[in-house]
């Protein structure tokens, strides 16, 4: 099986580990017109009450006024 490997830019952020923590961040990206290719989120064992999210955006298009 042949594999293809490439380097990608990925955004990372810390979020609150509580209901709505990820939604708050995603609404900012949505309002900026970001088209996401993937997103991975999870808890951070080293920081109680916090989580980490990593995302890859394909494009950022201006939103219609």
Secondary structure, 3 states (H helix, E strand, C coil): CCCCCCCCCCEEEEEECCCCHHHHHHHHHHHCCEEEEEEEEEECCCCCCEEEEEEEEEEECCCCC
